Amino acid sequence: MKKILLLTGTLLMIFSYQKEVTNDDVVNYASSITQDELKEHLYIYASDEFEGRNTGDLGQKKAVNYIKEQYEALGIKPLIEGNYFQNVPLNLVKTPKVAITNNGKSFNYYDDFISLGSANSTTVSASEIVYAGYGIDDEKYSNYTNLNVKGKIVVIKNGEPKDKNGNYIITGNKEVSKWSNGRQELSAKRNIAKDKGAKALFFMNDDLFNQYARYFKKLEKRGVSNRLSLAVKKDAEADMYQFLISNKMGKSLIANIKKSVKSSYESAKFEMIFEASSEYKPSENVAAIIHGSEKPDEYIIISSHLDHVGMDANGEVFNGADDDGSGTVAMLEIAEAFKKAVDFGHRPKRSIIFLHLTGEEKGLLGSKYYTDYEPLVPLKNTITNLNVDMIGRIDPKREGNRNYIYLIGSDKLSKDLHNISEKVNKEYLNIELDYTYNNENDPNRFYYRSDHYNFAKNNIPVIFYFNGTHADYHKISDTPDKINYDLLENRSRLIFHTAWEIANRKERIVLDEKDEKVKS
């Protein structure tokens, strides 16, 4: 036993031995991130061979194998022993069979409503429908005050209130908040209803209903589905059935829905028969790790999403060079820079996890599975998440002033993280850190739209690195020839330097005092 302990101690001394690192050393490691290597990776990763990397399809499988091969070549170990892949169970959600009647009137799929997904078949009967007005629950305005919706059928409508001067009550000006901003409105109102225990939510929004109905109907005619959900066991009683409905159906359920926003309980004879249909379609996250020398049980996670949106009906490929090929190849180069430091005797003090996430384009599914169902390291030991999603292009609003990167979320949970980020940038890169989209009232709601959010909602400080959208966003024209490789190089180096600083500083990042978790 003494010999084993002595040997273990000797190995620990060797493992933890560190040469003194200088700023010149760190700059040297960052300089291994080059335009040429980024370009070489991206012309492969965003090529037609990868078929648009649609989640669960053959092209996405090629993508995860490419990423795996790069870590193997670098000699960076998998986070899961013997396996770089974290299996992510997904269901391809098909059009359900739904029969809905209320007070003797029947409603038709595509004409009156569409389902936004549920994995469980059920039959629901109710003698009461709850009308919750706009479906808003905000400190400045709420439709849910003294309203019990637990286990109830809930109907809401689109929009948000204004004051007598025409300003929106929640923002205090002419700009809409998340409560009436397209898809973010849908997400925000759905999440509140679900948190409050609603059994089913019927959201009257004619524009969104018509848009989604046309899209889903087109997919169904082609015999395909673009909707994925996590195939995890759920408590059927806690599941919420979600529907977009036409104005016509809304008026039938709540007679004065167009004129009134006053919450109420309405007598009804409501029945819904819901027959779910799905097909198992698993996917993978890719996870590699460089173990820390002094604090190996504290983790910095650098992430990007590996998927894109596949191909169109004519077989044209959405290459996704910027979204998020740029983030993927940046991570590979950042990983190489860390490995170079290790090879020269400068192992980071904390562990660095390189996490490539699937299903971002389908609703942040890979990151949700990681944080909510199967974290590969304890979330409480995860120091921060640096998320890289689209960093290879220029926002048209920034033409002529291109040396920038949008940062989102850096100060939302930890001023300490924000200050580190600012300090590192000034010391090494001096890129303009643009916080335009960090505003809580930004109508784009980017803070809630990439994988970092699933870490933030668990009180893990995040930085989301982003170049903004452009004319090629989610278009076939998002190709690697349009990437600004000099900017991609500089932005990747900034992320490396930030991660290096967080990994090697004496103290762990300090969380701001918060009463509760982040909510959308």
MARRO-827270 format. One line per 8 residues: their letters; for each residue x, y, z of C-alpha. Coordinates in nm, 4 decimals. Last residue first. Example, Ala and Ser with C-alpha at 12.3 -4.5 7.8 and 13.67 -1.06 7.14 Angstrom:
BEGIN
SA> 1.3670 -0.1060 0.7140 ~ 1.2300 -0.4500 0.7800
END
This chain:
BEGIN
SKVKEDKE> -3.6837 3.3815 -2.0717 ~ -3.5864 3.2981 -1.7163 ~ -3.2520 3.3300 -1.5402 ~ -3.2393 3.1508 -1.2091 ~ -3.3501 3.3134 -0.8863 ~ -3.2674 3.5744 -0.6242 ~ -2.9333 3.6641 -0.7724 ~ -2.6080 3.7736 -0.6100
DLVIREKR> -2.3458 3.8151 -0.8779 ~ -2.1381 3.5048 -0.9413 ~ -1.7648 3.5247 -0.8759 ~ -1.5282 3.3605 -1.1230 ~ -1.2951 3.1192 -0.9422 ~ -0.9868 3.2740 -0.7901 ~ -0.6216 3.2232 -0.8811 ~ -0.6515 3.2903 -1.2522
NAIEWATH> -0.5418 3.0133 -1.4869 ~ -0.8607 2.8808 -1.6483 ~ -1.0334 3.2179 -1.6658 ~ -0.7270 3.3781 -1.8283 ~ -0.6852 3.0937 -2.0787 ~ -1.0545 3.1035 -2.1709 ~ -1.0326 3.4757 -2.2407 ~ -0.7106 3.4359 -2.4410
FILRSRNE> -0.8618 3.1525 -2.6476 ~ -1.1812 3.3506 -2.7115 ~ -0.9794 3.6516 -2.8272 ~ -0.7696 3.4277 -3.0523 ~ -1.0853 3.2996 -3.2193 ~ -1.2009 3.6577 -3.2797 ~ -0.8671 3.7484 -3.4367 ~ -0.8615 3.4446 -3.6676
LLDYNIKD> -1.2259 3.4772 -3.7717 ~ -1.1619 3.8441 -3.8469 ~ -0.8706 3.7559 -4.0759 ~ -1.0776 3.4768 -4.2281 ~ -1.3611 3.7005 -4.3405 ~ -1.5969 3.4242 -4.4568 ~ -1.7699 3.4642 -4.7913 ~ -1.5814 3.1824 -4.9691
PTDSIKHY> -1.7005 2.9425 -4.6962 ~ -2.0676 2.9511 -4.8094 ~ -2.3850 3.0949 -4.6557 ~ -2.5504 3.1300 -5.0019 ~ -2.7911 2.8405 -4.9443 ~ -2.9604 3.0704 -4.6957 ~ -2.9977 3.0471 -4.3192 ~ -2.8172 3.3828 -4.2810
DAHTGNFY> -2.6866 3.4867 -4.6231 ~ -2.8104 3.8478 -4.6046 ~ -2.6427 3.9019 -4.2673 ~ -2.6898 3.8223 -3.8985 ~ -2.4696 3.9380 -3.6138 ~ -2.1008 3.8607 -3.5531 ~ -2.1574 3.6589 -3.2356 ~ -1.9629 3.5518 -2.9255
FIVPINNK> -2.1978 3.4481 -2.6405 ~ -2.0372 3.4850 -2.2987 ~ -2.1763 3.2849 -2.0116 ~ -2.1923 3.2666 -1.6326 ~ -2.3495 2.9392 -1.5092 ~ -2.6670 3.0112 -1.3160 ~ -2.8558 2.7095 -1.4563 ~ -3.0562 2.9327 -1.6924
AFNYHDSR> -2.7191 3.0573 -1.8147 ~ -2.6084 2.7082 -1.9196 ~ -2.9203 2.6490 -2.1303 ~ -2.8784 3.0013 -2.2677 ~ -2.5260 2.9331 -2.3952 ~ -2.6772 2.7162 -2.6682 ~ -2.8175 2.9969 -2.8807 ~ -3.1465 3.1867 -2.9014
YYFRNPDN> -3.2218 3.3261 -2.5558 ~ -2.9526 3.5939 -2.5531 ~ -3.0357 3.6641 -2.9175 ~ -3.3672 3.8242 -2.8137 ~ -3.3986 3.9999 -3.1517 ~ -3.6255 4.2637 -2.9941 ~ -3.3440 4.3927 -2.7706 ~ -3.5190 4.4755 -2.4445
ENNYTYDL> -3.2621 4.3026 -2.2232 ~ -2.9840 4.4855 -2.4066 ~ -2.6958 4.2506 -2.4866 ~ -2.7590 4.2872 -2.8583 ~ -2.5793 4.6199 -2.8868 ~ -2.2932 4.5099 -2.6596 ~ -2.0104 4.5645 -2.9119 ~ -1.6635 4.4632 -2.7970
EINLYEKN> -1.4324 4.6541 -3.0300 ~ -1.1252 4.4345 -3.0769 ~ -0.8220 4.5420 -2.8744 ~ -0.6488 4.2059 -2.9189 ~ -0.4143 4.1203 -2.6275 ~ -0.4325 4.3471 -2.3249 ~ -0.7512 4.5329 -2.4094 ~ -0.9336 4.2081 -2.4892
VKESINHL> -0.8144 4.0399 -2.1717 ~ -0.9326 4.3289 -1.9554 ~ -1.2783 4.3442 -2.1138 ~ -1.3354 3.9705 -2.0774 ~ -1.2112 3.9714 -1.7182 ~ -1.4471 4.2606 -1.6381 ~ -1.7460 4.0778 -1.7875 ~ -1.6615 3.7605 -1.5968
DKSLKDSG> -1.6450 3.9536 -1.2684 ~ -1.9717 4.1301 -1.3488 ~ -2.1214 3.7819 -1.3283 ~ -2.4723 3.6684 -1.4155 ~ -2.5897 3.9103 -1.6836 ~ -2.2545 4.0794 -1.7440 ~ -2.1136 3.8568 -2.0209 ~ -2.4557 3.7809 -2.1682
ILYIYNRN> -2.3999 3.8893 -2.5271 ~ -2.0775 4.0034 -2.6883 ~ -2.0890 4.1286 -3.0465 ~ -1.7488 4.1250 -3.2149 ~ -1.5651 4.4171 -3.3730 ~ -1.2889 4.5096 -3.6171 ~ -1.5224 4.5697 -3.9118 ~ -1.5920 4.9406 -3.9043
GERKPDIR> -1.6465 5.0037 -4.2747 ~ -1.9451 4.7681 -4.2794 ~ -2.0785 4.7339 -3.9251 ~ -2.4510 4.7659 -3.9966 ~ -2.4087 4.4997 -4.2667 ~ -2.3026 4.2601 -3.9856 ~ -1.9645 4.1214 -4.0842 ~ -1.8819 3.7509 -4.1133
GIMDVNLN> -1.6834 3.4726 -3.9469 ~ -1.8071 3.4711 -3.5863 ~ -2.1363 3.2799 -3.6077 ~ -2.2068 3.0924 -3.2815 ~ -1.9272 3.0584 -3.0253 ~ -2.0369 2.9937 -2.6664 ~ -1.8008 3.0535 -2.3739 ~ -1.9574 2.8698 -2.0808
TITNKLPV> -1.8333 2.9429 -1.7295 ~ -1.7087 2.7920 -1.4056 ~ -1.8727 2.4503 -1.4345 ~ -1.8278 2.2860 -1.0936 ~ -2.1929 2.3360 -0.9940 ~ -2.2927 2.1937 -1.3333 ~ -2.1246 1.8665 -1.2389 ~ -1.9409 1.7109 -1.5356
LPEYDTYY> -2.0975 1.5114 -1.8186 ~ -2.4310 1.6820 -1.7643 ~ -2.7019 1.4338 -1.8637 ~ -3.0633 1.5533 -1.8390 ~ -3.1087 1.9285 -1.8033 ~ -2.7656 2.0693 -1.8940 ~ -2.6510 1.8252 -2.1639 ~ -2.9982 1.7543 -2.3030
KSGLLGKE> -3.0688 2.1266 -2.3235 ~ -2.7337 2.1815 -2.4948 ~ -2.8140 1.9222 -2.7600 ~ -3.1738 2.0424 -2.8035 ~ -3.1147 2.4153 -2.8531 ~ -3.4475 2.4319 -3.0423 ~ -3.4093 2.2528 -3.3744 ~ -3.1216 2.4683 -3.5040
EGTLHLFI> -2.9246 2.3909 -3.1893 ~ -2.9754 2.0191 -3.2512 ~ -2.6196 1.9061 -3.1845 ~ -2.3550 2.0578 -2.9606 ~ -1.9772 2.0597 -2.9907 ~ -1.8313 2.0766 -2.6386 ~ -1.4606 2.1453 -2.5892 ~ -1.4028 2.1103 -2.2159
ISRKPRHG> -1.1099 2.2930 -2.0537 ~ -0.9963 2.1843 -1.7083 ~ -0.8531 2.4349 -1.4625 ~ -0.4848 2.5078 -1.4052 ~ -0.4071 2.5167 -1.7766 ~ -0.1122 2.2906 -1.8803 ~ 0.1973 2.4928 -1.9611 ~ 0.4663 2.2318 -2.0138
FDVAKKFA> 0.5312 2.2983 -2.3828 ~ 0.3000 2.0138 -2.4897 ~ 0.0284 2.1575 -2.2675 ~ 0.0559 2.4986 -2.4349 ~ 0.0344 2.3352 -2.7780 ~ -0.2747 2.1489 -2.6602 ~ -0.4368 2.4789 -2.5609 ~ -0.3631 2.6253 -2.9052
EAIELMAV> -0.4969 2.3132 -3.0785 ~ -0.8203 2.3397 -2.8806 ~ -0.8571 2.7015 -2.9921 ~ -0.8067 2.5865 -3.3519 ~ -1.0764 2.3201 -3.3219 ~ -1.3050 2.5664 -3.1462 ~ -1.2686 2.8216 -3.4254 ~ -1.3545 2.5440 -3.6727
TGSGDDDA> -1.6877 2.4853 -3.5014 ~ -1.7722 2.8506 -3.4473 ~ -1.7187 2.9342 -3.8149 ~ -1.9118 2.6278 -3.9284 ~ -2.2023 2.7600 -3.7294 ~ -2.3751 2.9308 -3.8958 ~ -2.0880 3.1040 -4.0790 ~ -2.0244 2.8232 -4.3257
GNFVEGNA> -2.3769 2.6865 -4.2972 ~ -2.3548 2.4778 -4.6150 ~ -2.7283 2.4815 -4.6911 ~ -2.7121 2.2250 -4.9707 ~ -2.9427 2.2207 -5.2736 ~ -3.1106 1.8806 -5.3060 ~ -3.4193 2.0157 -5.4810 ~ -3.6399 1.9870 -5.1708
DMGVHDLH> -3.3875 2.1898 -4.9681 ~ -3.0824 2.0542 -4.7856 ~ -2.9631 2.0378 -4.4260 ~ -3.0421 2.3014 -4.1613 ~ -2.7152 2.3274 -3.9646 ~ -2.5520 2.1175 -3.6943 ~ -2.2219 2.1412 -3.5051 ~ -2.3235 2.3959 -3.2458
SSIIIYED> -2.0507 2.5777 -3.0567 ~ -1.9120 2.5397 -2.7075 ~ -1.6185 2.6236 -2.4808 ~ -1.6809 2.4829 -2.1343 ~ -1.4530 2.5965 -1.8508 ~ -1.4374 2.3334 -1.5780 ~ -1.3331 2.3050 -1.2141 ~ -1.2500 1.9493 -1.1065
PKESGHII> -0.9007 1.9662 -1.2587 ~ -0.7989 2.2453 -1.0209 ~ -0.4186 2.2316 -1.0160 ~ -0.3152 2.0766 -1.3492 ~ -0.6379 2.0999 -1.5468 ~ -0.7541 1.8216 -1.7765 ~ -0.7823 1.8945 -2.1481 ~ -1.1206 1.7626 -2.2545
AAVNESPK> -1.3220 1.6487 -2.5550 ~ -1.6987 1.6353 -2.6077 ~ -1.8996 1.5747 -2.9267 ~ -2.2796 1.5913 -2.8994 ~ -2.4638 1.3211 -3.0840 ~ -2.7913 1.2413 -3.2594 ~ -3.0751 0.9942 -3.2273 ~ -3.3798 0.9841 -3.4575
YESSAEFI> -3.6669 0.7864 -3.3059 ~ -3.9875 0.8353 -3.5029 ~ -4.2945 1.0228 -3.3816 ~ -4.6751 1.0259 -3.3809 ~ -4.8980 1.1622 -3.1064 ~ -5.2708 1.0890 -3.0932 ~ -5.4521 1.3787 -2.9221 ~ -5.8237 1.3580 -2.8481
MEFKASEY> -5.9508 1.6917 -2.7197 ~ -6.2853 1.7684 -2.5568 ~ -6.4362 2.0952 -2.4321 ~ -6.7857 2.1565 -2.3052 ~ -6.7314 2.5082 -2.1858 ~ -6.7926 2.7626 -1.9114 ~ -6.5442 3.0505 -1.9358 ~ -6.3082 3.1613 -1.6577
SSKVSKKI> -6.1730 3.5134 -1.7041 ~ -5.8693 3.7320 -1.7652 ~ -5.9415 4.0786 -1.8989 ~ -5.7756 4.1391 -2.2348 ~ -6.1017 4.2119 -2.4145 ~ -6.1856 4.3291 -2.7648 ~ -6.0610 4.0479 -2.9908 ~ -6.1240 3.7700 -2.7363
NAILSKGM> -6.4898 3.8614 -2.6814 ~ -6.6394 3.5210 -2.7703 ~ -6.3588 3.3061 -2.6281 ~ -6.3381 2.9583 -2.7882 ~ -6.5132 3.0537 -3.1123 ~ -6.3314 3.3842 -3.1345 ~ -5.9987 3.2040 -3.1029 ~ -6.0983 2.9535 -3.3693
KNSILFQY> -6.1622 3.2325 -3.6196 ~ -5.8502 3.4228 -3.5191 ~ -5.6532 3.1133 -3.6138 ~ -5.4817 2.8874 -3.3625 ~ -5.1269 2.7972 -3.2633 ~ -5.1304 2.5009 -3.0310 ~ -4.9331 2.3674 -2.7368 ~ -5.0062 2.0640 -2.5241
MDAEADKK> -4.8348 2.0881 -2.1864 ~ -4.6690 1.7843 -2.0270 ~ -4.6719 1.7666 -1.6470 ~ -4.9337 1.4908 -1.6310 ~ -4.7382 1.2878 -1.8848 ~ -4.4354 1.2854 -1.6547 ~ -4.1608 1.2725 -1.9105 ~ -3.9145 1.0131 -2.0241
VALSLRNS> -3.6693 1.1519 -2.2734 ~ -3.6859 1.1577 -2.6525 ~ -3.5866 1.5223 -2.6875 ~ -3.7856 1.6854 -2.9636 ~ -3.7360 1.7297 -3.3360 ~ -3.9461 1.9075 -3.5946 ~ -3.8377 1.9169 -3.9582 ~ -4.0791 1.6518 -4.0777
VGRKELKK> -4.0891 1.4720 -4.4104 ~ -4.3450 1.3128 -4.6406 ~ -4.3214 1.5883 -4.8996 ~ -4.6884 1.6697 -4.8412 ~ -4.6150 1.6811 -4.4683 ~ -4.3362 1.9316 -4.5184 ~ -4.5641 2.1627 -4.7174 ~ -4.8325 2.1368 -4.4499
FYRAYQNF> -4.5755 2.2226 -4.1832 ~ -4.4700 2.5396 -4.3674 ~ -4.8180 2.6572 -4.4589 ~ -4.9421 2.5980 -4.1040 ~ -4.6403 2.7760 -3.9534 ~ -4.6945 3.0966 -4.1515 ~ -5.0730 3.0917 -4.1179 ~ -5.0544 3.0386 -3.7420
LDDNMFFL> -4.7802 3.2987 -3.6974 ~ -4.9871 3.5655 -3.8722 ~ -5.3169 3.4657 -3.7082 ~ -5.1869 3.4653 -3.3530 ~ -5.4305 3.3020 -3.1129 ~ -5.2324 3.0857 -2.8698 ~ -5.4118 2.7776 -2.7376 ~ -5.2281 2.6350 -2.4365
AKAGKDKA> -5.3013 2.2928 -2.2883 ~ -5.2625 2.1473 -1.9388 ~ -5.1477 2.4742 -1.7828 ~ -4.9143 2.4321 -1.4854 ~ -4.7968 2.7860 -1.4120 ~ -4.4510 2.7119 -1.5515 ~ -4.6147 2.5843 -1.8717 ~ -4.8174 2.9020 -1.9162
INRKASLE> -4.5060 3.1114 -1.8554 ~ -4.2969 2.9088 -2.1004 ~ -4.5591 2.9315 -2.3767 ~ -4.5865 3.3084 -2.3393 ~ -4.2100 3.3579 -2.3630 ~ -4.1580 3.1132 -2.6497 ~ -4.4428 3.2451 -2.8655 ~ -4.3424 3.6038 -2.8031
QRGNSWKS> -3.9858 3.5098 -2.8923 ~ -4.1116 3.3647 -3.2204 ~ -4.2794 3.6921 -3.3178 ~ -4.1947 3.9816 -3.0857 ~ -4.4993 4.0544 -2.8750 ~ -4.4033 3.9533 -2.5205 ~ -4.0287 3.9839 -2.5856 ~ -4.0753 4.3599 -2.5665
VEKNGTII> -4.2002 4.5968 -2.8348 ~ -4.0318 4.9311 -2.8948 ~ -4.2414 5.2494 -2.8823 ~ -4.1384 5.3325 -2.5255 ~ -4.1934 5.2282 -2.1627 ~ -4.0631 4.8778 -2.2339 ~ -4.3395 4.6962 -2.0419 ~ -4.6195 4.9465 -2.0867
YNGNKDKP> -4.5695 4.9857 -2.4609 ~ -4.5973 5.3523 -2.5496 ~ -4.9081 5.4790 -2.7288 ~ -4.9537 5.7798 -2.5025 ~ -5.2534 5.6240 -2.3232 ~ -5.0412 5.3228 -2.2278 ~ -4.9856 5.0176 -2.4440 ~ -5.0578 4.6495 -2.3768
EGNKIVVI> -4.9003 4.3437 -2.5414 ~ -4.9735 4.1414 -2.8530 ~ -5.0903 3.7922 -2.9413 ~ -5.3817 3.6117 -2.7832 ~ -5.4314 3.3668 -2.4982 ~ -5.6432 3.0570 -2.4332 ~ -5.5768 2.8177 -2.1435 ~ -5.7196 2.4672 -2.0885
KGKVNLNT> -5.6556 2.3978 -1.7213 ~ -5.4345 2.1650 -1.5138 ~ -5.3021 2.4624 -1.3184 ~ -5.4435 2.7831 -1.4661 ~ -5.5322 2.9698 -1.1448 ~ -5.5610 3.3450 -1.1994 ~ -5.5102 3.5827 -0.9052 ~ -5.2707 3.7890 -1.1193
YNSYKEDD> -5.2052 3.5920 -1.4387 ~ -5.2584 3.8662 -1.6966 ~ -4.9519 4.0500 -1.5681 ~ -4.7979 4.3919 -1.6278 ~ -4.4896 4.5746 -1.5002 ~ -4.3440 4.2811 -1.3072 ~ -4.4163 4.0587 -1.6057 ~ -4.6558 3.7688 -1.6617
IGYGAYVI> -4.8098 3.7980 -2.0068 ~ -5.0683 3.5649 -2.1607 ~ -5.2196 3.8465 -2.3672 ~ -5.5621 3.7802 -2.2170 ~ -5.5536 3.4758 -1.9885 ~ -5.8849 3.3100 -2.0831 ~ -5.9374 2.9946 -1.8812 ~ -6.1617 2.7275 -2.0343
ESASVTTS> -6.4050 2.5289 -1.8202 ~ -6.6019 2.2045 -1.8390 ~ -6.2976 2.0097 -1.9527 ~ -6.2190 1.6808 -2.1271 ~ -5.8703 1.5737 -2.2315 ~ -5.7681 1.2559 -2.4121 ~ -5.3986 1.1789 -2.4422 ~ -5.1098 1.0779 -2.6654
NASGLSIF> -4.7681 1.1879 -2.5454 ~ -4.4634 1.3320 -2.7231 ~ -4.6065 1.6809 -2.7616 ~ -4.5603 1.9298 -3.0391 ~ -4.6473 2.2712 -3.1721 ~ -4.9869 2.1487 -3.2824 ~ -5.1697 2.3312 -3.5595 ~ -5.5065 2.5041 -3.5516
DDYYNFSK> -5.8089 2.6208 -3.7491 ~ -5.7629 2.5223 -4.1135 ~ -5.4355 2.3301 -4.0665 ~ -5.6040 2.0728 -3.8355 ~ -5.9811 2.1159 -3.8229 ~ -6.2113 2.2340 -3.5445 ~ -6.5439 2.0888 -3.4297 ~ -6.8304 2.2806 -3.2663
GNNTIAVK> -7.0556 2.1070 -3.0133 ~ -6.9698 2.3336 -2.7216 ~ -6.6002 2.2796 -2.7896 ~ -6.4548 2.0090 -3.0109 ~ -6.0950 1.9101 -3.0868 ~ -5.9741 1.6013 -3.2758 ~ -5.5999 1.5704 -3.3195 ~ -5.4022 1.3196 -3.5231
PTKVLNLP> -5.0389 1.4141 -3.4802 ~ -4.8119 1.5463 -3.7566 ~ -4.4720 1.3868 -3.7092 ~ -4.2125 1.4637 -3.4449 ~ -3.8686 1.3214 -3.5189 ~ -3.7699 1.2046 -3.1737 ~ -3.4288 1.2668 -3.0211 ~ -3.1966 1.0837 -2.7829
VNQFYNGE> -2.8604 1.2647 -2.7539 ~ -2.5659 1.0231 -2.7376 ~ -2.2549 1.1899 -2.5989 ~ -1.9797 1.1148 -2.8465 ~ -1.6033 1.1389 -2.7881 ~ -1.5901 0.7840 -2.6517 ~ -1.3211 0.5894 -2.4659 ~ -1.3814 0.7615 -2.1335
ILPKIGLA> -1.6423 1.0325 -2.1821 ~ -1.4580 1.3654 -2.2025 ~ -1.2598 1.2401 -2.5008 ~ -0.8836 1.3001 -2.4939 ~ -0.6886 1.5590 -2.6915 ~ -0.4092 1.3983 -2.8954 ~ -0.4358 1.6557 -3.1726 ~ -0.5080 1.3866 -3.4322
EYQEKIYN> -0.7743 1.2336 -3.2055 ~ -0.9296 1.5750 -3.1553 ~ -0.9417 1.6303 -3.5319 ~ -1.0860 1.2830 -3.5960 ~ -1.3721 1.3492 -3.3529 ~ -1.4653 1.6690 -3.5328 ~ -1.4741 1.4896 -3.8683 ~ -1.6784 1.2068 -3.7169
VAKKQGLD> -1.9283 1.4571 -3.5784 ~ -1.9638 1.6201 -3.9208 ~ -2.0049 1.2936 -4.1119 ~ -2.2892 1.1996 -3.8750 ~ -2.4437 1.5412 -3.9398 ~ -2.4298 1.4736 -4.3131 ~ -2.5994 1.1352 -4.2681 ~ -2.9005 1.2849 -4.0901
GTNRGEFE> -2.9626 1.3159 -3.7146 ~ -2.9563 1.6948 -3.7098 ~ -2.9080 1.8403 -4.0592 ~ -2.5360 1.8815 -4.1304 ~ -2.5940 2.0748 -4.4588 ~ -2.5096 1.7787 -4.6801 ~ -2.1614 1.7244 -4.5299 ~ -2.0140 1.6499 -4.8737
DSAYIYLH> -2.1508 1.9826 -4.9981 ~ -1.8680 2.1542 -4.8106 ~ -1.9008 2.3490 -4.4852 ~ -1.6693 2.1210 -4.2853 ~ -1.4132 2.0806 -4.5644 ~ -1.3816 2.4431 -4.6712 ~ -1.4058 2.5267 -4.3013 ~ -1.1064 2.3240 -4.1898
EKLEDQTI> -0.8707 2.4638 -4.4546 ~ -0.9951 2.8171 -4.3920 ~ -0.9331 2.7935 -4.0193 ~ -0.5876 2.6491 -4.0905 ~ -0.4971 2.9308 -4.3275 ~ -0.6393 3.2068 -4.1088 ~ -0.4262 3.0958 -3.8174 ~ -0.4721 2.9936 -3.4545
SSAYNVVD> -0.1132 2.8915 -3.3679 ~ -0.0658 3.2589 -3.2772 ~ -0.2666 3.1976 -2.9592 ~ 0.0090 2.9692 -2.8316 ~ 0.2728 3.2342 -2.9006 ~ 0.0659 3.5015 -2.7320 ~ 0.0447 3.2780 -2.4246 ~ 0.4211 3.2230 -2.4236
DNTVEKQY> 0.4878 3.5948 -2.4644 ~ 0.2601 3.6633 -2.1690 ~ 0.4846 3.4359 -1.9629 ~ 0.4302 3.0836 -1.8256 ~ 0.6390 2.9349 -1.5487 ~ 0.6940 2.5672 -1.6181 ~ 0.4328 2.3481 -1.4560 ~ 0.4639 2.0208 -1.2678
SFIMLLTG> 0.1127 1.8990 -1.1796 ~ 0.1390 1.5692 -1.3653 ~ 0.4924 1.4999 -1.2407 ~ 0.3968 1.5713 -0.8793 ~ 0.0769 1.3682 -0.9180 ~ 0.2754 1.0780 -1.0593 ~ 0.5131 1.0885 -0.7619 ~ 0.2225 1.0931 -0.5180
TLLLIKKM> 0.0628 0.7942 -0.6861 ~ 0.3918 0.6043 -0.6773 ~ 0.4330 0.6757 -0.3053 ~ 0.0734 0.5739 -0.2370 ~ 0.1188 0.2489 -0.4302 ~ 0.4474 0.1740 -0.2500 ~ 0.2831 0.2414 0.0879 ~ 0.0000 0.0000 0.0000
END
